Amino acid sequence: MKRLVLDAAQKKAQQLKAAGKKPPLLLGPDGDKRENLMPVGFSDDDPGNIATMRDGAFDGAGKLLEKGIAAEIAGGAWPDVKFSLFDSDPEDPKAVNVVIKRDGTVRLRTAQDDAEMRLVDSPR
């Protein structure tokens, strides 16, 4: 996912900028201002898969096998992408519905985040 989707979204943002256009204007990852970003989301009904996407993959001894998206974003990867994680089972009381902030921490997704994602995903 990281390479196929996030790299492609970053490339699309760069292509838009090079053509004098802008990605969609969205509430930024830190939730404090609107920014022109490509939205990307990952949804799963298994909280373990969501945690692995966020935090990385570990072996049985707890050794990190692959960095998670949060660490890569904190390291500066995909600066023109807004990445959300959400549980595809909204009835689950432990459902995850967050945006990864630029420092690699998360914030809860807001109604504005959800509305913008629907707007960007809707056919024009």
N, CA, C and O atoms as a GROMACS GRO file, in nm:
protein
  496
    1MET      N    1   0.082  -0.120   0.000
    1MET     CA    2   0.000   0.000   0.000
    1MET      C    3   0.086   0.125   0.000
    1MET      O    4   0.058   0.221  -0.072
    2LYS      N    5   0.190   0.123   0.082
    2LYS     CA    6   0.271   0.244   0.094
    2LYS      C    7   0.324   0.288  -0.041
    2LYS      O    8   0.311   0.404  -0.080
    3ARG      N    9   0.383   0.197  -0.111
    3ARG     CA   10   0.445   0.233  -0.239
    3ARG      C   11   0.342   0.250  -0.349
    3ARG      O   12   0.351   0.343  -0.429
    4LEU      N   13   0.245   0.162  -0.354
    4LEU     CA   14   0.147   0.168  -0.463
    4LEU      C   15   0.054   0.288  -0.452
    4LEU      O   16   0.029   0.356  -0.551
    5VAL      N   17   0.004   0.314  -0.334
    5VAL     CA   18  -0.097   0.418  -0.318
    5VAL      C   19  -0.038   0.551  -0.273
    5VAL      O   20  -0.064   0.655  -0.334
    6LEU      N   21   0.041   0.550  -0.166
    6LEU     CA   22   0.094   0.676  -0.114
    6LEU      C   23   0.194   0.741  -0.209
    6LEU      O   24   0.189   0.862  -0.231
    7ASP      N   25   0.283   0.662  -0.266
    7ASP     CA   26   0.377   0.719  -0.364
    7ASP      C   27   0.302   0.775  -0.484
    7ASP      O   28   0.338   0.880  -0.536
    8ALA      N   29   0.198   0.704  -0.529
    8ALA     CA   30   0.120   0.751  -0.643
    8ALA      C   31   0.046   0.881  -0.610
    8ALA      O   32   0.038   0.970  -0.694
    9ALA      N   33  -0.008   0.891  -0.489
    9ALA     CA   34  -0.077   1.014  -0.448
    9ALA      C   35   0.021   1.131  -0.440
    9ALA      O   36  -0.013   1.242  -0.482
   10GLN      N   37   0.141   1.107  -0.388
   10GLN     CA   38   0.242   1.212  -0.380
   10GLN      C   39   0.282   1.257  -0.521
   10GLN      O   40   0.296   1.376  -0.548
   11LYS      N   41   0.300   1.160  -0.609
   11LYS     CA   42   0.336   1.192  -0.748
   11LYS      C   43   0.226   1.273  -0.815
   11LYS      O   44   0.256   1.369  -0.887
   12LYS      N   45   0.100   1.237  -0.793
   12LYS     CA   46  -0.012   1.310  -0.852
   12LYS      C   47  -0.014   1.454  -0.802
   12LYS      O   48  -0.037   1.546  -0.880
   13ALA      N   49   0.010   1.474  -0.672
   13ALA     CA   50   0.015   1.610  -0.616
   13ALA      C   51   0.126   1.692  -0.682
   13ALA      O   52   0.107   1.808  -0.715
   14GLN      N   53   0.242   1.630  -0.702
   14GLN     CA   54   0.354   1.699  -0.765
   14GLN      C   55   0.323   1.732  -0.911
   14GLN      O   56   0.359   1.839  -0.960
   15GLN      N   57   0.255   1.640  -0.980
   15GLN     CA   58   0.217   1.666  -1.119
   15GLN      C   59   0.118   1.782  -1.129
   15GLN      O   60   0.129   1.866  -1.218
   16LEU      N   61   0.022   1.786  -1.038
   16LEU     CA   62  -0.074   1.896  -1.037
   16LEU      C   63  -0.002   2.029  -1.015
   16LEU      O   64  -0.028   2.126  -1.086
   17LYS      N   65   0.087   2.033  -0.919
   17LYS     CA   66   0.161   2.156  -0.891
   17LYS      C   67   0.245   2.198  -1.012
   17LYS      O   68   0.250   2.316  -1.045
   18ALA      N   69   0.309   2.101  -1.077
   18ALA     CA   70   0.391   2.132  -1.195
   18ALA      C   71   0.307   2.188  -1.309
   18ALA      O   72   0.356   2.266  -1.391
   19ALA      N   73   0.179   2.147  -1.314
   19ALA     CA   74   0.088   2.195  -1.419
   19ALA      C   75   0.016   2.323  -1.378
   19ALA      O   76  -0.073   2.369  -1.449
   20GLY      N   77   0.055   2.381  -1.264
   20GLY     CA   78  -0.008   2.505  -1.218
   20GLY      C   79  -0.143   2.483  -1.153
   20GLY      O   80  -0.220   2.578  -1.137
   21LYS      N   81  -0.173   2.360  -1.114
   21LYS     CA   82  -0.299   2.327  -1.048
   21LYS      C   83  -0.269   2.288  -0.904
   21LYS      O   84  -0.153   2.281  -0.863
   22LYS      N   85  -0.374   2.262  -0.828
   22LYS     CA   86  -0.356   2.227  -0.688
   22LYS      C   87  -0.439   2.104  -0.653
   22LYS      O   88  -0.547   2.081  -0.708
   23PRO      N   89  -0.386   2.023  -0.559
   23PRO     CA   90  -0.468   1.915  -0.504
   23PRO      C   91  -0.587   1.975  -0.429
   23PRO      O   92  -0.591   2.096  -0.408
   24PRO      N   93  -0.684   1.894  -0.389
   24PRO     CA   94  -0.800   1.945  -0.318
   24PRO      C   95  -0.763   2.020  -0.190
   24PRO      O   96  -0.664   1.986  -0.124
   25LEU      N   97  -0.841   2.120  -0.156
   25LEU     CA   98  -0.822   2.197  -0.032
   25LEU      C   99  -0.893   2.123   0.080
   25LEU      O  100  -1.016   2.113   0.081
   26LEU      N  101  -0.816   2.072   0.174
   26LEU     CA  102  -0.868   1.987   0.283
   26LEU      C  103  -0.819   2.038   0.418
   26LEU      O  104  -0.722   2.113   0.426
   27LEU      N  105  -0.889   1.997   0.523
   27LEU     CA  106  -0.837   2.019   0.657
   27LEU      C  107  -0.706   1.940   0.667
   27LEU      O  108  -0.705   1.820   0.640
   28GLY      N  109  -0.599   2.006   0.704
   28GLY     CA  110  -0.467   1.943   0.705
   28GLY      C  111  -0.453   1.833   0.808
   28GLY      O  112  -0.537   1.818   0.896
   29PRO      N  113  -0.346   1.756   0.797
   29PRO     CA  114  -0.324   1.643   0.888
   29PRO      C  115  -0.323   1.683   1.036
   29PRO      O  116  -0.368   1.607   1.121
   30ASP      N  117  -0.271   1.801   1.065
   30ASP     CA  118  -0.264   1.844   1.204
   30ASP      C  119  -0.395   1.903   1.254
   30ASP      O  120  -0.411   1.929   1.373
   31GLY      N  121  -0.492   1.924   1.162
   31GLY     CA  122  -0.624   1.971   1.200
   31GLY      C  123  -0.633   2.118   1.235
   31GLY      O  124  -0.732   2.162   1.293
   32ASP      N  125  -0.528   2.196   1.198
   32ASP     CA  126  -0.529   2.337   1.238
   32ASP      C  127  -0.546   2.434   1.122
   32ASP      O  128  -0.570   2.553   1.145
   33LYS      N  129  -0.536   2.387   0.999
   33LYS     CA  130  -0.554   2.475   0.883
   33LYS      C  131  -0.588   2.391   0.761
   33LYS      O  132  -0.568   2.270   0.760
   34ARG      N  133  -0.641   2.459   0.660
   34ARG     CA  134  -0.673   2.391   0.534
   34ARG      C  135  -0.550   2.394   0.444
   34ARG      O  136  -0.478   2.494   0.439
   35GLU      N  137  -0.527   2.283   0.374
   35GLU     CA  138  -0.410   2.269   0.287
   35GLU      C  139  -0.450   2.196   0.160
   35GLU      O  140  -0.549   2.122   0.157
   36ASN      N  141  -0.374   2.218   0.055
   36ASN     CA  142  -0.396   2.146  -0.072
   36ASN      C  143  -0.322   2.013  -0.062
   36ASN      O  144  -0.199   2.008  -0.070
   37LEU      N  145  -0.398   1.904  -0.046
   37LEU     CA  146  -0.341   1.772  -0.024
   37LEU      C  147  -0.420   1.666  -0.098
   37LEU      O  148  -0.539   1.682  -0.127
   38MET      N  149  -0.353   1.557  -0.130
   38MET     CA  150  -0.419   1.441  -0.188
   38MET      C  151  -0.465   1.353  -0.072
   38MET      O  152  -0.382   1.313   0.010
   39PRO      N  153  -0.594   1.322  -0.063
   39PRO     CA  154  -0.641   1.237   0.047
   39PRO      C  155  -0.623   1.088   0.015
   39PRO      O  156  -0.652   1.044  -0.096
   40VAL      N  157  -0.576   1.014   0.114
   40VAL     CA  158  -0.562   0.869   0.102
   40VAL      C  159  -0.613   0.810   0.233
   40VAL      O  160  -0.584   0.862   0.341
   41GLY      N  161  -0.687   0.700   0.223
   41GLY     CA  162  -0.736   0.635   0.343
   41GLY      C  163  -0.715   0.485   0.337
   41GLY      O  164  -0.708   0.426   0.229
   42PHE      N  165  -0.704   0.425   0.454
   42PHE     CA  166  -0.696   0.280   0.466
   42PHE      C  167  -0.803   0.236   0.564
   42PHE      O  168  -0.811   0.288   0.675
   43SER      N  169  -0.884   0.142   0.522
   43SER     CA  170  -0.992   0.092   0.604
   43SER      C  171  -0.982  -0.060   0.613
   43SER      O  172  -0.948  -0.127   0.516
   44ASP      N  173  -1.012  -0.113   0.731
   44ASP     CA  174  -1.014  -0.257   0.752
   44ASP      C  175  -1.104  -0.285   0.870
   44ASP      O  176  -1.124  -0.198   0.955
   45ASP      N  177  -1.159  -0.404   0.878
   45ASP     CA  178  -1.244  -0.438   0.992
   45ASP      C  179  -1.165  -0.507   1.104
   45ASP      O  180  -1.223  -0.546   1.205
   46ASP      N  181  -1.035  -0.521   1.086
   46ASP     CA  182  -0.949  -0.583   1.187
   46ASP      C  183  -0.859  -0.475   1.248
   46ASP      O  184  -0.772  -0.422   1.179
   47PRO      N  185  -0.878  -0.441   1.376
   47PRO     CA  186  -0.794  -0.339   1.438
   47PRO      C  187  -0.645  -0.370   1.432
   47PRO      O  188  -0.562  -0.279   1.430
   48GLY      N  189  -0.610  -0.499   1.427
   48GLY     CA  190  -0.468  -0.537   1.416
   48GLY      C  191  -0.407  -0.494   1.284
   48GLY      O  192  -0.292  -0.451   1.280
   49ASN      N  193  -0.484  -0.505   1.177
   49ASN     CA  194  -0.433  -0.460   1.046
   49ASN      C  195  -0.416  -0.309   1.044
   49ASN      O  196  -0.321  -0.258   0.984
   50ILE      N  197  -0.507  -0.238   1.108
   50ILE     CA  198  -0.497  -0.092   1.114
   50ILE      C  199  -0.374  -0.053   1.195
   50ILE      O  200  -0.300   0.038   1.157
   51ALA      N  201  -0.352  -0.121   1.308
   51ALA     CA  202  -0.234  -0.092   1.391
   51ALA      C  203  -0.105  -0.122   1.316
   51ALA      O  204  -0.009  -0.046   1.326
   52THR      N  205  -0.103  -0.232   1.241
   52THR     CA  206   0.016  -0.267   1.163
   52THR      C  207   0.044  -0.160   1.058
   52THR      O  208   0.159  -0.122   1.038
   53MET      N  209  -0.059  -0.113   0.991
   53MET     CA  210  -0.040  -0.008   0.891
   53MET      C  211   0.017   0.117   0.957
   53MET      O  212   0.108   0.181   0.902
   54ARG      N  213  -0.035   0.152   1.073
   54ARG     CA  214   0.010   0.273   1.143
   54ARG      C  215   0.149   0.255   1.204
   54ARG      O  216   0.236   0.341   1.185
   55ASP      N  217   0.171   0.144   1.276
   55ASP     CA  218   0.290   0.129   1.358
   55ASP      C  219   0.401   0.045   1.297
   55ASP      O  220   0.516   0.056   1.338
   56GLY      N  221   0.367  -0.040   1.200
   56GLY     CA  222   0.467  -0.124   1.137
   56GLY      C  223   0.444  -0.271   1.165
   56GLY      O  224   0.356  -0.309   1.242
   57ALA      N  225   0.525  -0.352   1.100
   57ALA     CA  226   0.517  -0.497   1.114
   57ALA      C  227   0.633  -0.545   1.203
   57ALA      O  228   0.747  -0.503   1.185
   58PHE      N  229   0.600  -0.632   1.297
   58PHE     CA  230   0.699  -0.684   1.391
   58PHE      C  231   0.702  -0.836   1.383
   58PHE      O  232   0.602  -0.900   1.350
   59ASP      N  233   0.819  -0.894   1.414
   59ASP     CA  234   0.826  -1.040   1.417
   59ASP      C  235   0.781  -1.088   1.556
   59ASP      O  236   0.745  -1.007   1.641
   60GLY      N  237   0.784  -1.217   1.579
   60GLY     CA  238   0.739  -1.275   1.705
   60GLY      C  239   0.817  -1.227   1.826
   60GLY      O  240   0.766  -1.229   1.938
   61ALA      N  241   0.941  -1.185   1.805
   61ALA     CA  242   1.025  -1.137   1.916
   61ALA      C  243   1.011  -0.986   1.937
   61ALA      O  244   1.077  -0.929   2.024
   62GLY      N  245   0.926  -0.923   1.858
   62GLY     CA  246   0.906  -0.779   1.874
   62GLY      C  247   1.003  -0.693   1.794
   62GLY      O  248   1.007  -0.572   1.813
   63LYS      N  249   1.081  -0.755   1.705
   63LYS     CA  250   1.174  -0.679   1.622
   63LYS      C  251   1.097  -0.618   1.504
   63LYS      O  252   1.020  -0.686   1.437
   64LEU      N  253   1.120  -0.489   1.482
   64LEU     CA  254   1.054  -0.419   1.372
   64LEU      C  255   1.102  -0.473   1.238
   64LEU      O  256   1.222  -0.473   1.210
   65LEU      N  257   1.007  -0.520   1.157
   65LEU     CA  258   1.038  -0.570   1.024
   65LEU      C  259   1.019  -0.464   0.917
   65LEU      O  260   1.094  -0.458   0.819
   66GLU      N  261   0.918  -0.380   0.936
   66GLU     CA  262   0.890  -0.273   0.840
   66GLU      C  263   0.828  -0.156   0.914
   66GLU      O  264   0.735  -0.174   0.992
   67LYS      N  265   0.880  -0.035   0.888
   67LYS     CA  266   0.826   0.084   0.953
   67LYS      C  267   0.681   0.105   0.913
   67LYS      O  268   0.640   0.074   0.801
   68GLY      N  269   0.605   0.156   1.006
   68GLY     CA  270   0.468   0.192   0.977
   68GLY      C  271   0.458   0.327   0.909
   68GLY      O  272   0.556   0.402   0.901
   69ILE      N  273   0.340   0.356   0.861
   69ILE     CA  274   0.318   0.482   0.790
   69ILE      C  275   0.340   0.602   0.882
   69ILE      O  276   0.391   0.704   0.837
   70ALA      N  277   0.302   0.591   1.008
   70ALA     CA  278   0.319   0.704   1.099
   70ALA      C  279   0.466   0.746   1.110
   70ALA      O  280   0.498   0.865   1.106
   71ALA      N  281   0.556   0.649   1.123
   71ALA     CA  282   0.699   0.681   1.133
   71ALA      C  283   0.751   0.742   1.004
   71ALA      O  284   0.834   0.833   1.007
   72GLU      N  285   0.703   0.692   0.891
   72GLU     CA  286   0.750   0.747   0.764
   72GLU      C  287   0.700   0.889   0.742
   72GLU      O  288   0.773   0.974   0.692
   73ILE      N  289   0.576   0.915   0.781
   73ILE     CA  290   0.523   1.052   0.770
   73ILE      C  291   0.601   1.144   0.862
   73ILE      O  292   0.636   1.255   0.823
   74ALA      N  293   0.630   1.100   0.985
   74ALA     CA  294   0.710   1.180   1.078
   74ALA      C  295   0.848   1.208   1.021
   74ALA      O  296   0.909   1.311   1.053
   75GLY      N  297   0.898   1.118   0.937
   75GLY     CA  298   1.029   1.136   0.874
   75GLY      C  299   1.024   1.222   0.748
   75GLY      O  300   1.127   1.243   0.684
   76GLY      N  301   0.906   1.270   0.712
   76GLY     CA  302   0.894   1.360   0.597
   76GLY      C  303   0.839   1.299   0.470
   76GLY      O  304   0.830   1.367   0.368
   77ALA      N  305   0.803   1.171   0.475
   77ALA     CA  306   0.749   1.106   0.355
   77ALA      C  307   0.610   1.162   0.322
   77ALA      O  308   0.535   1.200   0.411
   78TRP      N  309   0.579   1.166   0.196
   78TRP     CA  310   0.448   1.204   0.143
   78TRP      C  311   0.397   1.338   0.198
   78TRP      O  312   0.289   1.342   0.257
   79PRO      N  313   0.472   1.447   0.181
   79PRO     CA  314   0.432   1.576   0.239
   79PRO      C  315   0.305   1.636   0.179
   79PRO      O  316   0.245   1.725   0.239
   80ASP      N  317   0.263   1.588   0.064
   80ASP     CA  318   0.143   1.643  -0.001
   80ASP      C  319   0.024   1.547   0.008
   80ASP      O  320  -0.069   1.556  -0.071
   81VAL      N  321   0.029   1.456   0.106
   81VAL     CA  322  -0.076   1.355   0.122
   81VAL      C  323  -0.132   1.364   0.263
   81VAL      O  324  -0.058   1.382   0.360
   82LYS      N  325  -0.264   1.353   0.273
   82LYS     CA  326  -0.332   1.343   0.402
   82LYS      C  327  -0.377   1.197   0.416
   82LYS      O  328  -0.454   1.148   0.333
   83PHE      N  329  -0.329   1.128   0.520
   83PHE     CA  330  -0.355   0.985   0.535
   83PHE      C  331  -0.446   0.958   0.654
   83PHE      O  332  -0.418   0.998   0.767
   84SER      N  333  -0.557   0.890   0.627
   84SER     CA  334  -0.654   0.853   0.730
   84SER      C  335  -0.660   0.702   0.746
   84SER      O  336  -0.642   0.627   0.650
   85LEU      N  337  -0.685   0.659   0.867
   85LEU     CA  338  -0.709   0.518   0.900
   85LEU      C  339  -0.847   0.509   0.963
   85LEU      O  340  -0.880   0.587   1.052
   86PHE      N  341  -0.927   0.414   0.916
   86PHE     CA  342  -1.058   0.400   0.979
   86PHE      C  343  -1.106   0.257   0.972
   86PHE      O  344  -1.076   0.183   0.879
   87ASP      N  345  -1.183   0.221   1.073
   87ASP     CA  346  -1.240   0.088   1.085
   87ASP      C  347  -1.361   0.079   0.993
   87ASP      O  348  -1.446   0.168   0.994
   88SER      N  349  -1.369  -0.028   0.916
   88SER     CA  350  -1.483  -0.043   0.825
   88SER      C  351  -1.606  -0.094   0.898
   88SER      O  352  -1.712  -0.113   0.837
   89ASP      N  353  -1.594  -0.118   1.028
   89ASP     CA  354  -1.709  -0.155   1.111
   89ASP      C  355  -1.736  -0.042   1.209
   89ASP      O  356  -1.688  -0.046   1.322
   90PRO      N  357  -1.812   0.060   1.168
   90PRO     CA  358  -1.834   0.177   1.254
   90PRO      C  359  -1.912   0.144   1.381
   90PRO      O  360  -1.915   0.224   1.474
   91GLU      N  361  -1.976   0.027   1.387
   91GLU     CA  362  -2.050  -0.013   1.506
   91GLU      C  363  -1.957  -0.067   1.615
   91GLU      O  364  -1.998  -0.081   1.730
   92ASP      N  365  -1.832  -0.098   1.580
   92ASP     CA  366  -1.736  -0.151   1.676
   92ASP      C  367  -1.700  -0.041   1.776
   92ASP      O  368  -1.655   0.066   1.736
   93PRO      N  369  -1.720  -0.065   1.907
   93PRO     CA  370  -1.688   0.040   2.006
   93PRO      C  371  -1.539   0.075   2.011
   93PRO      O  372  -1.503   0.180   2.062
   94LYS      N  373  -1.454  -0.012   1.957
   94LYS     CA  374  -1.310   0.015   1.954
   94LYS      C  375  -1.265   0.064   1.816
   94LYS      O  376  -1.146   0.064   1.786
   95ALA      N  377  -1.359   0.104   1.734
   95ALA     CA  378  -1.328   0.145   1.596
   95ALA      C  379  -1.227   0.260   1.594
   95ALA      O  380  -1.235   0.354   1.674
   96VAL      N  381  -1.133   0.249   1.503
   96VAL     CA  382  -1.031   0.351   1.483
   96VAL      C  383  -1.077   0.444   1.371
   96VAL      O  384  -1.123   0.396   1.266
   97ASN      N  385  -1.066   0.574   1.391
   97ASN     CA  386  -1.104   0.672   1.290
   97ASN      C  387  -1.014   0.793   1.310
   97ASN      O  388  -1.052   0.890   1.376
   98VAL      N  389  -0.893   0.787   1.252
   98VAL     CA  390  -0.791   0.888   1.280
   98VAL      C  391  -0.723   0.937   1.152
   98VAL      O  392  -0.731   0.875   1.046
   99VAL      N  393  -0.655   1.050   1.167
   99VAL     CA  394  -0.567   1.106   1.065
   99VAL      C  395  -0.427   1.104   1.125
   99VAL      O  396  -0.408   1.139   1.241
  100ILE      N  397  -0.328   1.063   1.046
  100ILE     CA  398  -0.190   1.067   1.094
  100ILE      C  399  -0.137   1.208   1.074
  100ILE      O  400  -0.134   1.261   0.963
  101LYS      N  401  -0.094   1.268   1.185
  101LYS     CA  402  -0.040   1.403   1.183
  101LYS      C  403   0.104   1.402   1.131
  101LYS      O  404   0.166   1.296   1.121
  102ARG      N  405   0.156   1.518   1.099
  102ARG     CA  406   0.291   1.528   1.042
  102ARG      C  407   0.401   1.480   1.136
  102ARG      O  408   0.509   1.441   1.090
  103ASP      N  409   0.374   1.481   1.266
  103ASP     CA  410   0.476   1.433   1.360
  103ASP      C  411   0.464   1.283   1.388
  103ASP      O  412   0.536   1.229   1.471
  104GLY      N  413   0.371   1.216   1.317
  104GLY     CA  414   0.353   1.073   1.332
  104GLY      C  415   0.251   1.033   1.437
  104GLY      O  416   0.216   0.916   1.448
  105THR      N  417   0.204   1.129   1.514
  105THR     CA  418   0.096   1.100   1.608
  105THR      C  419  -0.036   1.102   1.530
  105THR      O  420  -0.037   1.130   1.410
  106VAL      N  421  -0.144   1.075   1.599
  106VAL     CA  422  -0.273   1.074   1.531
  106VAL      C  423  -0.368   1.172   1.599
  106VAL      O  424  -0.353   1.207   1.716
  107ARG      N  425  -0.468   1.214   1.521
  107ARG     CA  426  -0.580   1.291   1.576
  107ARG      C  427  -0.707   1.224   1.527
  107ARG      O  428  -0.708   1.158   1.423
  108LEU      N  429  -0.813   1.241   1.603
  108LEU     CA  430  -0.941   1.185   1.561
  108LEU      C  431  -0.989   1.257   1.436
  108LEU      O  432  -0.974   1.378   1.422
  109ARG      N  433  -1.048   1.180   1.344
  109ARG     CA  434  -1.110   1.240   1.226
  109ARG      C  435  -1.232   1.317   1.270
  109ARG      O  436  -1.304   1.276   1.362
  110THR      N  437  -1.255   1.429   1.205
  110THR     CA  438  -1.370   1.514   1.237
  110THR      C  439  -1.478   1.495   1.132
  110THR      O  440  -1.457   1.430   1.030
  111ALA      N  441  -1.594   1.554   1.157
  111ALA     CA  442  -1.701   1.553   1.058
  111ALA      C  443  -1.654   1.623   0.931
  111ALA      O  444  -1.693   1.584   0.821
  112GLN      N  445  -1.571   1.727   0.945
  112GLN     CA  446  -1.517   1.796   0.828
  112GLN      C  447  -1.428   1.703   0.746
  112GLN      O  448  -1.437   1.703   0.623
  113ASP      N  449  -1.343   1.624   0.810
  113ASP     CA  450  -1.259   1.527   0.739
  113ASP      C  451  -1.346   1.430   0.660
  113ASP      O  452  -1.320   1.403   0.543
  114ASP      N  453  -1.450   1.378   0.725
  114ASP     CA  454  -1.538   1.280   0.660
  114ASP      C  455  -1.611   1.342   0.541
  114ASP      O  456  -1.621   1.280   0.435
  115ALA      N  457  -1.661   1.464   0.559
  115ALA     CA  458  -1.733   1.531   0.450
  115ALA      C  459  -1.640   1.558   0.332
  115ALA      O  460  -1.680   1.541   0.217
  116GLU      N  461  -1.518   1.601   0.359
  116GLU     CA  462  -1.423   1.628   0.251
  116GLU      C  463  -1.388   1.500   0.176
  116GLU      O  464  -1.375   1.502   0.053
  117MET      N  465  -1.372   1.389   0.247
  117MET     CA  466  -1.340   1.262   0.181
  117MET      C  467  -1.455   1.221   0.089
  117MET      O  468  -1.431   1.176  -0.023
  118ARG      N  469  -1.578   1.236   0.135
  118ARG     CA  470  -1.693   1.202   0.050
  118ARG      C  471  -1.697   1.292  -0.071
  118ARG      O  472  -1.728   1.246  -0.181
  119LEU      N  473  -1.667   1.420  -0.054
  119LEU     CA  474  -1.670   1.515  -0.165
  119LEU      C  475  -1.563   1.482  -0.268
  119LEU      O  476  -1.589   1.486  -0.388
  120VAL      N  477  -1.443   1.449  -0.222
  120VAL     CA  478  -1.334   1.415  -0.314
  120VAL      C  479  -1.361   1.284  -0.384
  120VAL      O  480  -1.327   1.269  -0.501
  121ASP      N  481  -1.423   1.188  -0.315
  121ASP     CA  482  -1.450   1.056  -0.372
  121ASP      C  483  -1.571   1.054  -0.466
  121ASP      O  484  -1.585   0.963  -0.547
  122SER      N  485  -1.658   1.155  -0.454
  122SER     CA  486  -1.781   1.151  -0.533
  122SER      C  487  -1.752   1.184  -0.679
  122SER      O  488  -1.664   1.265  -0.708
  123PRO      N  489  -1.827   1.120  -0.771
  123PRO     CA  490  -1.808   1.150  -0.912
  123PRO      C  491  -1.855   1.291  -0.943
  123PRO      O  492  -1.949   1.341  -0.881
  124ARG      N  493  -1.790   1.354  -1.036
  124ARG     CA  494  -1.824   1.493  -1.072
  124ARG      C  495  -1.904   1.495  -1.200
  124ARG      O  496  -1.942   1.602  -1.247
   0.00000   0.00000   0.00000
